[in-house]
Amino acid sequence: MDRTEFILATAFILFLAFCLGWFASWLIHRLTRVSQADMGELERMAQALHEAEEARDEALDQVERRETETTNQLHQAESELRAAMDGLREARREAEELRAKLGHSQTKD
């Protein structure tokens, strides 16, 4: 093989390698390309995710409001119970005092 044949063979091999590389690149881009339909689907999924997050945040806010309201009602009921128990205790004390006076009055007679 003389010098010219060697140069032509090398040029042919390099050209063939270039063509194979270009074809492989084209094939990879073709297979991994995102289509418009896929982009539309991704947009719809992103919108649905956004709406779901908003609904979740709203539900959490509503639960927090209800929890606060229930806690306030519980504190109010506990306060009313304490007041009722204090009133009952006072009424029992007064009843005992009246019984004691009544019993003391009857023993004098």
C-alpha positions in Angstrom: 0.0 0.0 0.0 1.5 3.3 -1.0 1.1 6.7 0.5 -2.0 7.7 -1.6 -3.9 4.6 -0.9 -3.1 4.9 2.8 -4.4 8.5 2.9 -7.6 7.5 1.0 -8.2 4.5 3.3 -7.7 6.7 6.4 -10.0 9.4 4.9 -12.6 6.8 4.2 -12.4 5.4 7.7 -12.6 8.8 9.3 -15.6 9.7 7.1 -17.3 6.5 8.0 -16.6 7.1 11.7 -18.1 10.7 11.3 -21.2 9.3 9.6 -21.7 6.6 12.3 -21.3 9.3 15.0 -23.7 11.6 13.3 -26.2 8.8 12.8 -25.9 7.7 16.5 -26.4 11.3 17.6 -29.4 11.7 15.4 -30.9 8.4 16.7 -30.4 9.3 20.3 -32.0 12.7 19.9 -34.8 11.2 18.0 -35.5 8.6 20.7 -35.1 11.0 23.6 -36.9 14.0 22.1 -39.9 15.2 24.1 -42.9 15.6 21.8 -45.5 18.3 22.0 -48.1 15.8 23.3 -45.7 14.9 26.1 -45.2 18.6 26.9 -48.9 19.1 27.0 -49.3 16.1 29.3 -46.5 17.5 31.5 -48.3 20.9 31.6 -51.6 19.2 32.6 -49.8 17.2 35.3 -48.2 20.3 36.6 -51.5 22.1 36.7 -53.2 19.2 38.5 -50.3 19.1 41.0 -50.7 22.8 41.6 -54.4 22.5 42.2 -53.9 19.5 44.5 -51.4 21.5 46.6 -53.8 24.4 46.8 -56.6 22.1 47.9 -54.3 20.5 50.5 -53.3 23.9 51.8 -57.0 24.9 52.0 -57.9 21.7 53.8 -55.0 22.2 56.3 -56.2 25.8 57.0 -59.8 24.5 57.5 -58.6 21.8 59.9 -56.5 24.4 61.8 -59.5 26.7 62.1 -61.8 23.9 63.3 -59.2 22.8 65.8 -58.9 26.3 67.1 -62.7 26.6 67.3 -63.0 23.3 69.1 -60.2 24.2 71.5 -62.0 27.5 72.3 -65.2 25.6 72.9 -63.5 23.1 75.2 -61.9 25.9 77.2 -65.3 27.7 77.4 -67.0 24.4 78.5 -64.2 23.8 81.1 -64.7 27.4 82.5 -68.5 26.9 82.7 -67.9 23.5 84.4 -65.6 25.1 87.0 -68.1 27.9 87.6 -70.9 25.4 88.0 -68.8 23.3 90.4 -67.9 26.4 92.4 -71.6 27.3 92.5 -72.6 23.8 93.6 -69.8 23.8 96.3 -71.1 27.1 97.6 -74.7 25.9 97.6 -73.7 22.7 99.5 -71.8 24.9 102.0 -74.8 27.1 102.5 -77.1 24.1 102.8 -74.8 22.6 105.5 -74.8 25.9 107.3 -78.6 26.1 107.2 -78.8 22.5 108.4 -76.4 23.2 111.2 -78.4 26.3 112.2 -81.7 24.4 111.9 -80.2 21.5 114.0 -78.9 23.9 116.5 -82.3 25.7 116.7 -84.1 22.5 117.3 -81.9 21.4 120.1 -82.6 24.6 121.9 -86.3 24.1 121.9 
